[in-house]
Amino acid sequence: QIQLVESGGGLVQPGGSLRLSCTVPPNIFSIYTVGWYRQAPGKQRELVAVFNSAGDTITDDSVKGRFTISRDLAKSTVDLQMNSLKPEDTAVYYCHASLVQHAYWGQGTQVTVSS
């Protein structure tokens, strides 16, 4: 069982910024795909940005140029810097780790973009 512990999130005005952080077990980055998904009300959970096991990033087109995923191997964290936030970014954001058919999720953190 893999535990993923998220922090960050909250309420921000349109155009603002937030940073999410997730602590993951040590040494999983070279084996697992690790990153962030989100789920808006009434919608399916969708990929935001992840690192694959080779260290390449996969980022959804809707957030490219606004969101940046980063990782710190020494601290075993994966962060999501979110800039120029829009109301449509409102969702519960989940930290995610997966290997083949095994997927693990954090508890989720709410991000609300509203004036």
Summary of the structure (lengths in Angstrom):
residues: 115
radius of gyration: 13.3
end to end distance: 39.4
largest distance: 40.8
contacts: 335
relative contact order: 0.32
helix: 3%
strand: 50%
